[in-house]
Amino acid sequence: MITSSFAVFAILAVSAANALAVNESNLGRRHLVDSKKLRSQIKLEALLEHAKVLQGFAFATPERNRLIGSVAHNQTVQYIHDTLTHLGDHYDVTLQPFSVIAHTGGNYSLTIDGAPTNASLFEYSPNGSITELLVPVANLGCEAGDYSDAVVGKVALISRGDCMFGEKSKMARAAGATGAIIHNNVEGEISSGTLGPPSSPAATDYVPTVGVSLAAGTAWRQAIEGGATITANIVVEGSVFEERSTNNVVAETKGGNHSDVVFFGAHSDSVSAGPGINDNGSGSIALLEIAKRLIRFDVNNAVRFAWWSAEEQGLLGSEHWVTTASQEELEKIRLYLNFDMIASPNYALNAYDGDGSTFGIAGPPGSAETEKLFHEYFASVGLNSTAAEFSGRSDYGPFLDVGIACGGLDTGAEKLKTEEEVQLFGGEAGVAYDVNYHGAGDTIDNLAQDAFEYNAKAIAHAVAVYGASFKILPPKGPVQTVARRNIDAGRKVWKGDWLIA
């Protein structure tokens, strides 16, 4: 449960929840959930009111964020929980506690032969100051044999690819390197990378690690291979690691078949750099508002909502739920749908590529049909849509790993919008979908309000369709056993920019 030290915040959350609650006395007789009727209940004004509450939590603290375990994130969890419980006897609402190591602070710099160089700091990189020769690592740095004796006492230059960033930093440390630079394997910088939480707050799992562009890494690699020597100076200071307690919030409708559940999820936390109102206040808010409005209707299939914590630390909340769920509980899930960043200012309307026709990675049976559902819905209301890579980058990753059908929507993060997408959605080509991604500018003022409403209504459509029937889905595929899972094994399923190289 949430600790008593947050009692004052609970009062605030209760007041906000009550102000937004549905008046049950006016519900009357309920009918089976209907897409058009449910969507008509979703109003932009209500979505923005929730956003103001979450941003208010963040801005009332010196850190101005909703990082897991912080005052503002605990308030966020309390707010979600209390909003749901004050709806009356419509949901079974639970808090699932767990602990995670959080990383805050961290100033850094990279100079090459004395010249300041653009770089990004990997979350969970330890503090340190190293000035040593740069030594290229063979292949992708995912095997011990890729690291020659030449890296001992030096800075390892490693290509992105195949295994987790953290595995590369661990390998470099084990080989005797004192620091690591990971360069991209596609055009552009590596942004918002994480090594993953260390084994303990005091652990030395990694070496100080920064990321650079493909162009920079390739140029240094070629120069060294041509006989040049390059000296790298990496400075990381001010990083703080501490264990924090946090909670997932899970709510399931009282009605409907609880042996055949449709599961909707979004993460409730932000990074340390900002309040996270798009990432992922937007997805969390949409689910909360839909859950509020769904109580006016009956469902044939139980609808479950989850607000995951510690997504920004490596999908830890959803990972914890999946790894601790019984096989019987996993078997009940017919479909999991995820919503992470649905209001990016330079947006595209993306549905996860469940059939693999665009990016070549298909999901378990039912994933293709869910992608089709979203594309058909957007077309029916006169909107274009495109496919997003089914990479497991967000909280659907752990569900994919056990063979559960998945789907979802997003509006893009740090990658650049194309000319083709401008033709479909407007906006500006060559600019990130969200220039405020993982930054202080991720605020209400920088939400695409039209995309926010479009996506919230699309999610409501999916809630209505699957809450009524699974007839459009094929037979369910097999769900794997829990024993096969180990996040520390460096699974190659997760190809997210921030989690795996």
C-alpha positions in Angstrom: 0.0 0.0 0.0 1.0 3.6 -0.4 2.8 4.8 2.8 1.1 7.0 5.4 3.7 9.7 4.7 1.7 10.6 1.6 -1.6 11.1 3.5 -1.7 14.8 2.6 -1.4 13.9 -1.0 -4.1 11.4 -0.7 -6.5 14.1 0.4 -5.6 16.1 -2.7 -6.1 13.1 -4.9 -9.4 12.2 -3.4 -10.6 15.8 -4.0 -9.6 15.7 -7.6 -11.0 12.3 -8.2 -14.4 13.3 -6.7 -14.5 16.4 -8.8 -14.2 14.3 -11.9 -16.3 11.3 -10.8 -19.4 10.1 -12.6 -22.6 10.6 -10.8 -23.8 7.1 -10.3 -27.3 8.1 -9.5 -27.7 9.3 -13.1 -26.5 6.1 -14.7 -29.9 4.4 -15.0 -30.2 1.1 -16.7 -27.0 0.0 -18.4 -26.8 -1.6 -21.9 -24.0 -3.6 -23.6 -21.1 -1.3 -24.4 -21.3 0.4 -27.7 -18.5 2.1 -29.6 -20.3 5.2 -30.7 -21.9 5.8 -27.3 -18.7 5.2 -25.4 -16.7 7.4 -27.7 -19.3 10.2 -27.3 -18.5 10.3 -23.6 -14.8 11.0 -24.2 -14.2 14.8 -24.1 -11.0 16.6 -24.7 -11.8 19.0 -21.8 -11.8 16.0 -19.3 -8.5 14.7 -20.7 -6.9 18.1 -20.2 -8.2 18.3 -16.7 -6.5 15.1 -15.8 -3.3 16.4 -17.5 -3.5 19.6 -15.3 -3.6 17.4 -12.2 -0.6 15.3 -13.2 1.4 18.4 -14.2 0.4 20.1 -10.9 1.9 17.1 -9.0 5.2 17.5 -10.8 5.4 21.3 -10.7 4.7 21.3 -7.0 8.1 19.6 -6.4 11.6 21.0 -6.9 12.4 18.2 -9.4 9.3 19.0 -11.6 9.0 15.4 -12.6 7.0 12.2 -11.9 10.0 9.8 -11.6 9.1 6.5 -9.9 9.2 6.7 -6.1 9.0 10.5 -6.1 6.4 12.5 -4.3 4.8 13.5 -7.6 4.7 9.9 -8.9 3.2 8.6 -5.6 0.6 11.3 -6.0 -0.1 10.1 -9.6 -0.6 6.5 -8.4 -2.8 7.7 -5.5 -4.8 9.8 -8.0 -5.4 7.0 -10.4 -6.3 4.6 -7.5 -8.7 7.0 -5.8 -10.4 8.0 -9.0 -11.2 4.4 -9.7 -12.3 3.5 -6.2 -14.6 6.5 -6.0 -16.5 5.3 -9.0 -18.4 2.8 -6.8 -18.6 -0.9 -7.0 -17.7 -1.3 -10.7 -14.0 -2.3 -10.6 -11.8 -4.5 -8.5 -8.9 -2.2 -7.9 -5.5 -3.3 -6.6 -2.1 -1.9 -6.0 0.9 -4.1 -6.8 3.9 -2.9 -4.9 7.5 -3.6 -6.0 10.9 -2.0 -5.6 13.3 -0.6 -8.1 16.7 1.2 -8.2 16.2 4.7 -9.4 18.9 6.9 -11.0 18.7 10.7 -10.6 21.2 13.5 -11.3 24.1 12.9 -13.6 26.2 15.6 -15.3 28.5 14.4 -18.1 30.8 15.5 -20.8 32.8 13.8 -23.6 35.9 15.3 -25.2 37.8 13.6 -28.0 41.5 14.7 -28.3 40.6 17.7 -26.2 37.6 18.8 -28.3 34.1 18.8 -26.7 31.9 16.3 -28.5 28.1 15.7 -28.6 27.1 12.7 -26.6 24.2 11.3 -24.5 24.5 9.8 -21.1 23.1 6.3 -20.6 20.8 6.1 -17.6 22.4 4.2 -14.7 25.9 5.0 -15.9 28.2 5.3 -12.9 30.2 8.3 -11.9 33.8 8.5 -13.1 36.4 10.6 -14.9 38.5 8.7 -17.5 41.1 10.0 -19.9 42.4 7.1 -22.0 43.0 5.9 -25.5 39.9 4.8 -27.5 40.0 1.2 -28.6 37.5 -0.2 -31.1 35.7 -3.4 -30.0 35.1 -6.2 -32.7 31.7 -7.1 -34.0 28.9 -5.8 -31.7 30.5 -6.2 -28.3 27.9 -8.8 -27.2 30.5 -11.6 -26.6 33.5 -11.7 -24.4 35.7 -12.6 -27.4 34.9 -9.3 -29.0 37.1 -7.5 -26.4 40.8 -7.9 -27.0 43.5 -7.3 -24.4 44.0 -3.9 -25.9 40.9 -2.5 -24.1 42.4 -3.1 -20.7 42.6 0.3 -19.0 41.2 2.0 -22.1 37.9 3.3 -23.3 36.0 0.8 -25.4 34.3 2.0 -28.7 31.3 -0.3 -29.3 28.8 -0.5 -32.0 25.1 -0.6 -31.2 23.3 -3.9 -32.2 22.0 -7.2 -31.0 22.2 -7.1 -27.2 21.3 -4.6 -24.5 23.3 -1.5 -23.9 23.9 -2.7 -20.3 25.3 -6.0 -21.5 27.9 -4.0 -23.6 28.9 -1.9 -20.6 29.2 -5.0 -18.4 31.3 -6.8 -21.1 33.6 -3.8 -21.3 34.0 -3.7 -17.6 34.7 -7.4 -17.4 37.3 -7.1 -20.1 39.1 -4.4 -18.1 38.0 -1.2 -19.9 37.6 1.9 -17.8 34.9 3.5 -19.9 32.7 2.8 -22.9 31.3 4.8 -25.9 28.5 3.1 -27.8 27.9 4.5 -31.3 24.7 4.2 -33.2 24.3 1.8 -36.1 21.8 4.0 -37.9 21.9 7.6 -38.8 21.6 10.1 -35.9 22.4 10.2 -32.3 21.5 7.6 -29.6 19.1 9.3 -27.3 17.5 8.4 -24.0 19.4 5.1 -23.6 19.5 3.1 -20.4 21.8 0.4 -19.1 19.1 -1.0 -16.9 19.1 -0.9 -13.1 22.3 -2.3 -11.5 22.1 -5.2 -9.1 22.2 -2.9 -6.1 22.5 0.9 -5.5 26.2 0.4 -4.6 27.0 -2.1 -7.3 29.6 -1.5 -10.0 28.0 -3.4 -12.8 29.0 -0.9 -15.5 31.7 1.5 -16.6 30.9 5.2 -17.3 29.1 4.9 -20.6 27.9 7.5 -23.2 26.4 7.2 -26.6 27.3 9.0 -29.9 26.2 9.1 -33.5 27.0 6.6 -36.2 29.0 9.3 -38.1 31.2 10.0 -35.1 31.8 6.4 -34.1 32.5 5.4 -37.7 35.0 8.2 -38.2 36.9 7.3 -35.0 36.9 3.6 -35.8 38.3 4.2 -39.4 40.9 6.7 -38.1 42.2 4.2 -35.5 42.2 1.4 -38.0 44.3 3.7 -40.2 46.9 4.0 -37.5 45.8 7.1 -35.6 45.5 7.4 -31.8 42.5 9.0 -30.3 42.1 10.0 -26.6 38.7 10.1 -25.0 37.8 11.9 -21.8 34.5 10.8 -20.2 33.3 12.6 -17.1 30.2 11.5 -15.3 29.4 13.1 -11.9 26.5 13.7 -9.6 24.6 10.4 -10.4 22.7 9.1 -7.4 21.3 5.5 -7.1 18.7 4.6 -4.5 16.1 1.9 -4.0 12.6 3.1 -4.3 9.2 1.5 -3.6 6.4 2.0 -6.2 3.1 0.5 -7.3 1.3 -0.7 -10.4 -2.4 0.0 -10.4 -4.7 -2.7 -11.9 -8.5 -2.4 -12.2 -10.8 -5.0 -13.7 -14.5 -4.6 -14.4 -16.8 -6.5 -12.0 -18.8 -7.6 -14.9 -17.9 -9.8 -17.9 -16.2 -13.1 -18.4 -13.1 -13.1 -16.2 -11.7 -16.2 -17.9 -11.4 -14.2 -21.2 -10.0 -10.8 -20.5 -9.0 -7.8 -22.7 -6.2 -5.9 -21.0 -5.4 -2.2 -21.6 -2.2 -0.7 -20.2 -0.1 2.5 -20.0 2.8 3.6 -17.8 2.2 6.2 -15.1 5.8 7.4 -14.5 8.0 10.0 -16.2 11.8 10.3 -16.6 13.7 12.6 -14.3 14.0 15.4 -16.9 10.4 16.6 -16.9 6.8 16.0 -16.0 6.0 13.5 -18.7 2.6 14.8 -19.8 2.8 13.2 -23.2 5.2 10.4 -22.1 3.1 9.0 -20.7 0.6 11.1 -19.0 -1.4 11.0 -22.2 -1.8 7.2 -22.3 -2.5 7.0 -18.6 -5.1 9.8 -18.8 -6.9 8.2 -21.8 -7.3 4.9 -19.9 -8.4 6.6 -16.7 -11.1 8.6 -18.5 -12.3 5.6 -20.5 -12.5 3.5 -17.3 -14.6 6.3 -15.7 -17.1 6.3 -18.7 -17.2 2.6 -19.1 -19.2 2.2 -15.9 -22.3 3.4 -17.8 -22.2 0.1 -19.8 -22.2 -3.6 -19.4 -19.5 -5.9 -20.9 -19.5 -9.5 -22.0 -15.7 -9.8 -21.6 -14.0 -8.5 -18.5 -12.0 -5.4 -19.3 -8.8 -4.9 -17.3 -6.8 -1.6 -17.1 -3.3 -1.2 -15.8 -1.1 1.8 -15.0 2.5 0.5 -15.0 5.2 2.0 -12.9 8.9 2.1 -13.7 8.5 1.8 -17.5 11.2 4.3 -17.9 13.7 2.1 -16.0 13.2 -0.7 -18.5 9.5 -1.8 -18.5 10.0 -3.0 -14.9 6.3 -2.6 -13.8 4.8 -4.7 -16.6 7.8 -7.1 -16.4 7.0 -7.5 -12.7 3.4 -8.2 -13.3 4.0 -10.8 -16.0 6.8 -12.6 -14.2 4.8 -12.8 -11.0 1.5 -13.8 -12.7 0.5 -17.5 -12.5 0.2 -19.5 -15.7 -3.6 -19.6 -15.1 -3.7 -15.8 -14.9 -1.7 -15.4 -18.1 -4.0 -17.8 -19.9 -7.0 -15.6 -19.1 -5.6 -12.7 -21.2 -7.1 -12.8 -24.7 -5.4 -9.6 -25.8 -3.1 -6.9 -24.4 -3.2 -3.4 -25.8 -0.7 -0.6 -24.9 -0.8 3.1 -25.2 2.4 5.1 -24.7 2.7 8.7 -26.0 -0.6 9.4 -27.9 -0.3 13.2 -28.1 3.1 14.0 -29.7 3.1 17.6 -31.1 4.5 16.6 -34.5 2.4 13.4 -34.5 1.7 10.5 -36.7 -1.3 8.2 -35.9 0.4 4.8 -35.5 -1.0 1.4 -34.8 1.5 -1.3 -33.9 2.4 -3.5 -36.9 0.8 -6.6 -35.6 0.8 -8.4 -39.0 4.4 -7.6 -39.7 3.6 -6.3 -43.1 5.5 -3.1 -42.7 8.5 -3.9 -40.4 8.6 -7.7 -40.7 8.0 -8.5 -37.0 4.5 -10.0 -36.4 2.8 -10.6 -33.1 1.0 -13.7 -31.8 -2.4 -14.6 -33.2 -4.8 -11.7 -32.7 -2.1 -9.0 -33.1 -2.8 -8.6 -36.9 -6.5 -8.3 -36.3 -6.0 -5.6 -33.7 -3.8 -3.5 -36.0 -6.6 -3.9 -38.7 -9.2 -2.8 -36.1 -7.4 0.5 -35.5 -6.7 1.3 -39.1 -10.3 0.6 -40.1 -11.5 2.8 -37.2 -9.3 5.7 -38.2 -10.4 5.4 -41.8 -14.1 5.3 -40.7 -13.7 8.7 -39.0 -11.8 10.3 -41.9 -8.3 10.0 -40.5 -5.1 8.5 -41.9 -3.0 6.0 -40.0 0.3 4.2 -40.4 2.1 1.2 -38.8 4.6 1.5 -35.9 7.3 -1.1 -35.5 6.3 -4.0 -33.3 9.6 -3.8 -31.4 8.5 -4.4 -27.8 9.8 -0.9 -26.9 7.0 -0.2 -24.4 5.1 -2.2 -21.8 3.7 -4.7 -24.3 7.2 -6.2 -24.6 6.8 -8.6 -21.6 3.4 -9.7 -22.9 4.8 -10.4 -26.4 7.5 -12.5 -24.8 5.0 -14.9 -23.4 3.0 -15.3 -26.6 0.0 -13.0 -25.7 -1.5 -11.1 -28.7 -0.7 -7.4 -28.5 -1.7 -4.2 -30.1 -1.7 -0.5 -29.4 -1.2 3.1 -30.6 1.4 5.8 -30.4 2.2 9.1 -32.0 6.0 8.9 -32.2 8.9 9.9 -30.0 12.4 11.2 -30.9 12.7 9.9 -34.5 12.2 12.3 -37.4 8.9 12.7 -39.3 9.1 11.9 -43.0 7.7 13.8 -46.0 5.3 11.0 -46.6 3.9 11.4 -43.1 3.5 15.1 -43.5 1.3 14.4 -46.4 -0.8 12.1 -44.2 -0.9 14.1 -40.9 0.5 17.6 -41.5 3.3 18.8 -39.3 7.0 19.3 -40.2 9.3 16.8 -42.0 12.8 16.3 -40.6 11.7 17.2 -37.1 11.1 14.7 -34.2 7.6 13.6 -33.6 8.1 15.0 -30.1 11.0 17.4 -29.7 10.3 17.4 -26.0 10.7 13.7 -25.6 12.3 12.9 -22.2 12.7 16.6 -21.6 11.5 19.5 -19.5 9.2 20.7 -22.3 6.9 17.6 -22.1 4.0 19.7 -20.7 0.4 20.4 -21.3 1.3 23.3 -23.6 3.1 21.0 -26.0 0.5 18.3 -26.4 -1.2 17.8 -29.8 -4.7 18.1 -28.5 -6.3 16.8 -31.7 -4.2 13.7 -31.6 -4.9 13.3 -27.9 -8.6 13.2 -28.6 -8.4 11.1 -31.7 -6.4 8.4 -29.9 -8.5 8.4 -26.8 -11.6 7.8 -28.9 -9.8 5.1 -30.8 -8.9 3.4 -27.6 -12.6 3.7 -26.5 -13.6 2.0 -29.7 -11.3 -0.9 -29.0 -12.7 -1.2 -25.4 -16.2 -1.3 -26.8 -15.5 -3.8 -29.5 -13.5 -6.3 -27.4 -15.6 -5.7 -24.3 -18.6 -6.9 -26.3 -17.0 -9.7 -28.3 -13.8 -11.4 -29.5 -15.5 -12.7 -32.6 -13.1 -10.8 -34.9 -10.1 -12.5 -33.3 -8.6 -15.9 -34.4 -8.2 -18.8 -31.9 -5.7 -17.9 -29.2 -2.1 -19.1 -29.5 -0.2 -20.9 -26.7 1.1 -18.9 -23.7 4.6 -19.8 -22.6 5.5 -20.7 -19.0 6.8 -18.0 -16.7 10.1 -19.9 -16.1 11.5 -18.9 -19.6 11.8 -15.2 -18.6 14.9 -13.4 -17.5 15.4 -9.8 -18.3 19.1 -10.0 -17.3 19.8 -12.6 -20.0 19.9 -9.9 -22.7 16.9 -11.0 -24.7 17.1 -10.0 -28.4 13.3 -9.6 -28.6 13.4 -6.1 -27.2 14.8 -3.8 -29.9 13.8 -0.5 -28.4 16.1 2.5 -28.9 16.4 3.1 -25.2 16.6 -0.5 -23.9 18.5 -2.6 -26.4 21.4 -1.6 -28.6 
